[in-house]
Amino acid sequence: MSPAGLAVGGASGRAGSARRGDQGRAGADRVRLGWVLIGLLIVTHPSIASDSPPNIVVFLVDDLGWQDVSLPLGPETTPFNERYRTPNVERLARRGMRFTDAYASAPVCSPTRTSLITGRSPAATGITWWVRNKDTHNSKSHPTLTPPTWTVNGLQPGDVTLPGLLSGGRYHTVHLGKAHLGARGTEGADPTTLGFAVNVAGHGLGGPGSYYGLHDFSAKHRGGGEDWNVPGLEAYHGKDVFLTDALATEARRELLLAAKKDEPFFLHFAPYAVHAPIMANNRLIDSYEGLHAKEAAYATMVESADAALGVVLDTLAELKLTDETLVVFTSDNGGLSAHSRGGPKHSHNAPLRSGKGSAYEGGVRVPLVVAWPGVTKPGTRSSEPVISHDLFPTLLAAAGVEVPEAHGELVEGRDLKSLLKGEAPEWSGRPLFWHQPHLWGANGPGIWPFSSVRKGRWKLIFDHAKTSFELYDLENDLSEAHDLANAEPEMVDALAEELSLWLESTGAGMSVVTASGQAVKMPREYLDQNGR
């Protein structure tokens, strides 16, 4: 393999010591570091396992809630499962494993998306909020807190990424749809600078101006700015086509092209759906008669995303690649419920509490289905808590691609292969952590700066503004309706210590008290102040 071949994929390697504020670091230094690590990888590690690695498809839906599929992920079928039509998600689950307790790395988009392709938590990467424009942060002003310095420009050339490592391991890498990995106006806004050989419709912003080709997928029809225009789909402008359907057509085209190559492929298909604006796919709307107009429109968006998954699965079958392709279906955060929906706010993820942006389960619990031929048994399920950044080591291991040592030491995700085989992993019962020192523009339960941990049945939430704790027993209180912090002080103490150790180990930036200019302390210190 020649260095020139690697350059096409843009494989890279930030050692990861820089955290918030690293946008000031010279880009050239980061790129040089990336190539040093790639050189070490080539010299010291075999890139590909001896047996043929699988093709990989990651289908990452935007803002799709845990209940936004017809596939039941809880103990029983719910009214929401009956409302939505996702036969292709069910089809995938029949071939593989559904996860009942899968989580996004964050309650909002960019942090999860960047964690998925780096294997590191948002606290560690410093990408703790969504990116938008170069050198600009987007947090809403909090009455008493200021966000810490964070990596406002997102991922940039030189960062170690899943597509970069796969391209270095002879994979053909394709991004299709929403990217939102690097800020607009930076190199990282273009996924081809982050390891993808091909980019279709991805850029630095997180939503489309419109879902309609008749609007050119632009916000100009409502007087919006051109920054929300979806790039690269000019062939569909002026046509009566829904954005998700157009992306499905492009996905089929890319799969047909990839199948002609002498290398496996990685397709990262991230439809903009079901992110706002909530707009109906009019060819499907009649199926949802009787629902609130916004909810009917939302349901068509969900069905359209599922149909796009169906196009991918059908194309793989047509190419006789089904048995050679690992497919992942998931979402970047919990379902939107604080605005833009019909009916009562904060109710659309029931029985989970709240939704996108929230510390509660509605903000972070997401669908996850994995079908890996020869590994997953058909129709299985796992209740082991897992998180988005677990996909990084899982997919690299499946591909037989090594992680550069300097980055491997920083990876927080775990390889899920043993779980997918139906075996108990040695790390079973490990804690999962979240950290969001920002305030979203929407209001609602749990939508505040927080850090949290789940371990087993217990979940602890630390509110940065109140410096207070909430404790929930998820096994018996999935809706997080009964705060047990006062009833279980020893559990609060234990989890607060674990959370503090993790925040320290990742170098997490804590919210700053505006009046004093001092950062909020580690959770354990507030327990100590209370004499515990």
C-alpha positions in Angstrom: 0.0 0.0 0.0 1.5 3.3 -1.0 1.3 6.6 1.0 -0.5 8.1 -1.9 -3.2 5.5 -1.5 -3.5 6.5 2.2 -3.8 10.2 1.3 -7.0 9.6 -0.5 -8.7 8.4 2.8 -7.2 11.2 4.9 -6.4 8.8 7.8 -5.2 10.7 10.8 -4.2 10.6 14.4 -4.5 13.2 17.1 -2.9 11.8 20.3 -5.7 13.5 22.1 -3.9 15.4 24.8 -5.4 18.7 23.7 -9.0 19.2 24.8 -11.2 22.3 25.0 -9.7 25.3 23.1 -7.6 23.2 20.8 -9.0 25.2 17.9 -6.0 27.5 18.4 -3.5 24.7 17.7 -1.7 24.9 14.4 -3.4 22.5 11.9 0.0 21.5 10.4 1.1 20.1 13.7 -2.0 17.9 13.9 -1.6 16.6 10.4 2.1 15.8 11.0 1.2 13.9 14.2 -1.5 12.0 12.2 1.0 10.9 9.6 3.5 9.8 12.2 0.9 7.5 13.8 -0.3 6.2 10.5 3.4 5.4 9.7 3.7 3.5 12.9 0.5 1.6 12.1 1.8 0.6 8.7 5.2 -0.5 10.0 4.3 -2.3 13.2 0.7 -3.6 12.8 -1.0 -5.8 10.2 -3.9 -3.7 9.0 -6.2 -6.5 7.8 -7.1 -9.8 9.4 -6.2 -13.0 7.5 -9.9 -13.7 6.7 -11.9 -11.4 4.5 -13.2 -8.4 6.5 -16.9 -7.6 6.1 -18.3 -4.6 4.4 -19.7 -2.2 7.0 -22.8 0.0 6.9 -23.7 2.4 9.7 -27.2 3.8 9.3 -27.3 6.7 11.8 -30.7 8.4 12.0 -30.9 11.9 13.4 -33.0 12.6 16.6 -34.8 9.2 16.4 -36.2 8.3 19.8 -36.1 5.0 21.5 -39.8 4.6 20.9 -39.8 5.9 17.2 -39.7 2.4 15.7 -42.2 -0.4 15.4 -39.6 -2.8 16.9 -40.3 -3.0 20.6 -37.2 -2.3 22.6 -38.8 -2.4 26.0 -40.6 -5.2 27.8 -43.8 -4.7 25.9 -45.2 -3.1 22.7 -46.2 0.5 23.3 -48.6 2.8 21.5 -45.7 4.5 19.8 -44.4 1.1 18.5 -47.8 0.6 17.0 -47.9 4.1 15.5 -44.6 4.0 13.5 -43.9 1.9 10.5 -40.4 0.6 10.4 -40.5 -2.9 8.8 -36.9 -2.7 7.7 -35.7 -2.1 11.2 -37.7 -5.2 12.2 -36.2 -7.1 9.2 -32.7 -6.2 10.3 -33.5 -7.3 13.9 -34.7 -10.7 12.7 -31.2 -11.2 11.2 -29.3 -9.8 14.2 -29.5 -8.4 17.7 -31.6 -5.6 19.2 -30.2 -3.7 22.2 -32.8 -2.7 24.8 -30.4 -0.5 26.8 -28.4 1.3 24.1 -27.3 4.9 24.6 -26.1 7.8 22.6 -22.8 9.3 23.8 -24.7 12.6 24.3 -28.2 14.1 24.3 -27.4 16.1 21.2 -25.9 15.5 17.8 -22.3 16.5 17.1 -20.9 15.1 20.4 -22.4 11.7 19.6 -21.4 11.7 16.0 -17.8 12.6 16.8 -17.7 10.1 19.6 -18.9 7.3 17.3 -16.1 7.8 14.9 -13.3 8.4 17.5 -14.2 6.0 20.2 -13.9 8.7 22.8 -16.6 10.4 25.0 -17.5 14.0 24.4 -15.9 14.9 27.7 -12.6 13.5 26.4 -12.7 15.0 22.9 -13.9 18.4 24.2 -16.8 18.3 21.7 -19.5 18.7 24.3 -22.0 20.6 22.2 -23.0 20.8 18.6 -20.7 22.6 16.2 -21.9 25.3 13.8 -19.7 28.2 12.6 -15.9 28.4 12.9 -14.7 29.6 16.3 -18.3 30.0 17.6 -20.1 28.3 20.4 -23.9 27.9 20.4 -24.9 27.4 24.0 -27.9 29.4 25.2 -27.0 31.8 28.1 -27.7 30.3 31.5 -28.8 32.5 34.4 -25.9 31.5 36.6 -23.4 29.4 34.5 -21.1 29.9 31.6 -20.0 27.0 29.4 -16.3 25.9 29.7 -13.9 26.3 26.8 -14.6 23.5 24.5 -13.6 22.2 21.0 -16.0 24.5 19.1 -14.6 23.6 15.7 -15.2 19.8 16.1 -13.1 17.3 14.3 -10.4 18.5 12.0 -7.8 16.9 9.7 -5.3 15.1 11.9 -7.8 13.6 14.3 -7.9 9.8 14.4 -11.2 8.6 13.0 -13.0 5.4 12.1 -13.1 6.2 8.4 -9.5 7.3 8.4 -8.3 4.1 9.9 -10.6 2.0 7.7 -9.3 3.8 4.6 -5.8 3.1 5.7 -6.9 -0.6 6.0 -7.9 -0.6 2.4 -11.6 0.1 2.9 -13.5 2.3 0.4 -15.1 4.9 2.7 -18.3 6.8 1.9 -20.2 9.4 3.9 -23.8 10.1 2.8 -26.2 12.6 4.4 -25.7 14.6 7.6 -22.1 15.0 8.8 -22.0 17.8 11.5 -18.5 16.6 12.5 -16.6 19.8 12.0 -17.8 23.4 12.1 -18.8 25.4 9.0 -15.9 27.4 7.7 -13.3 24.8 8.8 -11.6 22.0 6.9 -13.4 19.5 9.1 -16.8 20.5 7.7 -15.9 18.4 4.7 -16.0 14.7 5.6 -13.3 13.9 3.0 -10.8 15.7 5.3 -11.7 13.2 8.1 -11.1 10.0 6.3 -14.0 9.5 3.9 -13.0 9.0 0.2 -16.5 10.2 -0.9 -18.9 12.7 0.6 -22.5 13.1 -0.6 -24.5 15.9 1.0 -22.5 16.3 4.2 -21.3 19.6 5.6 -20.8 21.5 8.9 -24.4 22.2 9.8 -26.9 19.8 11.4 -30.2 20.2 9.6 -31.7 20.8 6.1 -33.2 24.0 5.1 -36.1 21.9 3.7 -36.9 18.3 2.9 -38.4 19.2 -0.4 -36.5 19.1 -3.7 -39.1 21.7 -4.9 -37.4 24.0 -2.3 -33.9 23.0 -3.5 -33.5 21.5 0.1 -33.0 25.2 1.1 -34.5 27.5 3.7 -34.9 30.3 1.2 -38.6 29.4 0.7 -39.2 30.7 4.2 -36.6 33.5 4.2 -33.9 31.4 5.9 -30.2 31.7 5.3 -28.3 29.7 2.7 -26.1 28.2 5.3 -28.7 25.5 5.8 -28.7 24.4 2.1 -27.9 20.8 1.7 -24.8 20.5 -0.6 -24.2 18.2 -3.5 -27.8 17.3 -4.4 -28.4 19.9 -7.2 -29.6 17.2 -9.5 -32.8 17.0 -7.4 -33.4 20.7 -7.2 -36.8 21.8 -8.5 -38.1 18.2 -8.4 -40.9 16.7 -6.4 -38.7 14.5 -4.3 -38.3 14.1 -0.5 -34.7 14.6 0.8 -34.6 11.1 2.5 -35.7 9.5 -0.8 -33.0 11.4 -2.7 -30.4 10.2 -0.3 -31.6 6.6 -0.6 -31.1 6.9 -4.4 -27.6 8.2 -3.8 -26.9 5.4 -1.3 -27.9 2.8 -3.9 -25.6 4.4 -6.5 -22.7 4.5 -4.1 -23.2 0.8 -3.2 -23.3 -0.2 -6.8 -20.1 1.7 -7.4 -18.4 0.3 -4.3 -19.3 -3.3 -5.2 -17.1 -2.9 -8.3 -14.0 -2.2 -6.3 -11.5 -4.8 -5.1 -11.8 -3.7 -1.5 -14.5 -3.8 1.2 -16.5 -0.7 1.8 -17.7 1.4 4.7 -20.9 3.3 4.1 -21.8 5.9 6.8 -25.4 6.7 5.8 -26.7 9.5 8.1 -30.1 10.8 6.7 -31.0 14.2 7.9 -34.3 12.8 9.0 -35.9 13.0 11.5 -34.3 16.3 12.5 -36.4 19.5 12.3 -38.0 21.1 10.3 -40.8 18.6 10.6 -42.1 18.2 7.1 -44.3 15.5 5.6 -43.3 13.1 2.9 -46.6 13.7 1.1 -46.6 10.3 -0.6 -46.9 8.7 2.8 -49.2 11.1 4.7 -52.5 9.4 4.0 -51.3 6.4 6.1 -51.5 8.6 9.3 -54.9 10.1 9.0 -56.3 11.1 12.4 -53.0 12.1 14.0 -52.1 15.6 14.8 -50.7 17.2 11.6 -47.2 17.6 13.1 -47.2 14.0 14.4 -48.5 12.7 11.0 -45.7 14.5 9.3 -43.1 13.2 11.8 -44.4 9.6 11.2 -43.8 10.0 7.5 -40.3 11.1 8.2 -39.7 8.0 10.3 -41.2 5.8 7.7 -39.0 7.5 5.0 -35.8 6.8 7.0 -36.9 3.2 7.4 -37.5 2.9 3.6 -34.0 4.3 3.0 -32.7 1.5 5.2 -34.7 -0.9 3.1 -33.1 0.4 -0.1 -29.7 -0.3 1.4 -30.7 -3.8 2.5 -32.3 -4.5 -0.9 -29.3 -3.3 -2.8 -27.0 -5.5 -0.7 -29.2 -8.5 -1.4 -29.3 -7.7 -5.1 -25.5 -7.6 -5.1 -25.4 -10.8 -3.1 -23.5 -9.0 -0.3 -25.9 -9.5 2.5 -23.9 -12.3 4.1 -20.7 -10.2 3.7 -21.9 -7.0 5.3 -22.2 -5.9 8.9 -25.1 -3.5 9.3 -25.7 -1.1 12.3 -28.9 0.9 12.8 -29.0 3.6 15.5 -29.6 7.2 16.4 -27.5 10.1 17.6 -29.6 11.1 20.5 -33.1 10.8 22.0 -36.2 11.9 20.2 -37.2 15.6 19.9 -39.9 16.5 22.3 -39.3 20.0 23.6 -40.6 21.8 20.5 -41.8 21.4 16.9 -44.0 18.4 17.8 -47.7 18.0 18.2 -49.4 17.2 21.5 -47.9 17.7 25.0 -44.3 18.6 25.2 -41.8 16.1 26.7 -44.2 13.2 26.1 -43.0 11.7 22.8 -40.6 9.2 24.2 -42.9 7.7 26.9 -42.3 5.7 29.0 -39.0 7.5 29.0 -38.8 10.9 30.6 -38.2 14.1 28.5 -36.2 14.0 25.2 -33.4 15.4 23.1 -31.0 17.6 25.1 -32.1 16.1 28.4 -30.1 14.2 31.1 -33.1 11.9 31.5 -33.5 8.6 29.6 -35.6 10.3 26.8 -32.5 12.3 25.9 -29.9 9.5 25.6 -31.5 6.1 25.2 -31.7 5.2 21.5 -32.5 2.3 19.2 -29.6 0.0 18.3 -29.8 -3.0 16.0 -26.7 -4.9 14.7 -26.7 -7.7 12.1 -23.3 -9.3 11.6 -23.5 -12.5 9.5 -21.6 -15.3 11.2 -21.5 -13.5 14.5 -25.0 -12.4 15.6 -27.7 -15.1 16.0 -31.0 -14.2 14.3 -33.6 -12.5 16.4 -31.6 -12.0 19.6 -31.5 -9.2 22.1 -29.2 -7.8 24.8 -30.0 -5.8 27.8 -26.4 -4.9 28.5 -26.0 -1.1 28.6 -23.9 0.0 25.6 -23.0 3.4 24.1 -22.3 5.0 20.7 -18.5 5.1 21.1 -18.5 1.3 21.5 -19.0 1.1 17.8 -15.5 2.5 17.1 -13.5 -0.5 18.5 -16.2 -2.9 17.5 -16.1 -2.0 13.8 -12.3 -1.7 13.7 -12.0 -5.1 15.2 -14.5 -6.5 12.7 -12.4 -5.0 9.9 -9.2 -6.4 11.4 -7.7 -2.8 11.6 -5.5 -1.9 14.5 -5.8 1.4 16.4 -2.6 3.4 16.6 -1.2 2.9 20.1 -1.3 6.5 21.1 -5.0 6.7 20.3 -5.8 3.3 21.5 -4.9 4.3 25.1 -7.6 7.0 24.8 -10.4 4.9 23.4 -13.2 4.5 25.9 -15.5 2.4 23.9 -15.6 -1.4 24.2 -15.6 -4.1 21.5 -19.2 -5.5 21.4 -18.4 -8.7 19.6 -18.8 -11.0 22.6 -22.2 -9.5 23.3 -23.1 -9.9 19.6 -22.2 -13.6 19.9 -24.5 -13.9 22.9 -21.7 -14.1 25.4 -21.1 -12.1 28.6 -18.2 -9.7 28.1 -15.5 -9.4 30.7 -16.5 -5.7 31.1 -20.2 -6.4 31.8 -21.7 -4.0 34.3 -19.2 -1.2 33.6 -20.4 2.3 34.2 -21.5 4.6 31.4 -21.0 8.4 31.7 -22.4 11.6 30.1 -21.2 15.2 30.4 -23.0 18.2 28.9 -21.9 21.5 30.4 -24.2 23.5 28.1 -27.8 24.8 28.1 -29.9 24.1 25.0 -32.3 26.7 23.6 -35.3 24.6 24.5 -36.6 24.2 28.0 -37.8 21.1 29.7 -37.1 18.3 32.3 -33.4 17.6 32.5 -32.4 20.2 29.9 -29.7 21.9 31.9 -25.9 21.6 32.3 -25.2 18.2 33.9 -22.9 15.2 34.3 -24.3 11.7 34.9 -23.5 8.0 35.3 -25.3 4.8 34.9 -24.1 1.6 36.6 -26.3 -1.4 36.6 -29.8 -0.5 37.6 -28.7 2.9 39.1 -28.4 6.3 37.5 -27.0 9.4 39.1 -27.5 12.9 37.7 -25.4 15.8 38.9 -27.0 19.2 38.2 -24.2 21.8 37.7 -26.3 24.8 38.6 -27.9 23.5 41.7 -24.9 21.3 42.6 -27.4 18.7 43.6 -28.0 15.0 42.8 -30.9 12.9 41.5 -30.8 9.1 41.8 -33.0 6.6 39.9 -33.5 2.9 39.9 -34.0 2.2 36.2 -34.9 -1.4 36.8 -38.0 -0.4 38.7 -38.5 3.2 37.5 -37.7 3.5 33.9 -39.6 6.8 33.7 -37.3 8.4 36.4 -40.3 9.5 38.4 -39.0 8.7 41.9 -35.8 10.4 43.0 -34.1 8.1 45.6 -31.1 10.4 46.4 -32.3 11.0 49.9 -33.3 7.4 50.5 -30.0 5.9 49.1 -27.2 8.1 50.3 -24.5 5.4 50.1 -25.3 4.8 46.5 -25.2 8.5 45.8 -21.8 8.7 47.4 -20.4 5.7 45.5 -21.7 6.9 42.1 -20.6 10.5 42.7 -17.1 9.2 43.4 -17.1 7.2 40.1 -18.4 10.1 38.2 -15.7 12.4 39.7 -12.9 10.0 38.8 -14.2 9.8 35.2 -14.5 13.6 34.9 -11.0 14.0 36.1 -9.6 11.2 33.9 -11.1 12.7 30.7 -10.1 16.3 31.6 -13.7 17.3 31.3 -14.4 21.0 31.3 -16.9 21.9 34.0 -19.4 24.7 33.9 -18.2 28.0 35.3 -20.1 29.9 37.9 -20.6 33.3 36.1 -20.6 35.4 39.3 -17.3 34.0 40.7 -15.6 32.9 37.5 -14.8 29.6 39.3 -15.5 26.2 37.7 -18.1 23.9 39.3 -16.2 21.4 41.4 -16.2 17.6 41.1 -19.4 16.0 42.3 -17.7 14.3 45.3 -16.8 17.7 46.7 -20.4 18.7 47.1 -21.0 15.5 49.1 -18.1 16.4 51.3 -19.5 19.9 51.9 -22.7 18.3 53.1 -20.8 16.2 55.7 -21.1 12.9 54.0 
